């Protein structure tokens, strides 16, 4: 019973079983989570994100063991539970087009596996499964934060 529940949650209730882009489809579960999260103050967002990470590590670890080991594509809980990190504290993110940009950046960084993402996968167990997605979320956050800052600077210059 517990094994079935863990595997169902870890595979995104079946989305991870899709033959084409399971990580992307699994990440879609993170969109309502992000929308909800952005309605909270930044400190609470950070606390909730930490809780999600703490849940993701053992969840992915046990699901990986029960499904054959390693960071297998069927496990998508790492994507949808870590994706919210890419928008923490960015209040202007609660716009659909900006949220879509965050989603695309997160998926792009996760797929490209830029350093140190490619090295983080070598860490074993649930921690390794979650760490590469966490770095992809951090990369996305940095790009979005810089873009928002530049946009505000540009708009301010135009108003002068």
Secondary structure, 3 states (H helix, E strand, C coil): CHHHHHHHHHCCCCHHHCCCCHHHHHHCHHHHHHHHHCCCCHHHHHHHHHHHHHHHHHHHHHHHHHHCCCCCCCCCHHHHHHHHHHHCCCHHHCCHHHHHHHHHHHHHHHHHCCCCHHHHCCCCHHHHHHHHHHHHHHHHHHHHHHHHHHHHHHHHHHHC
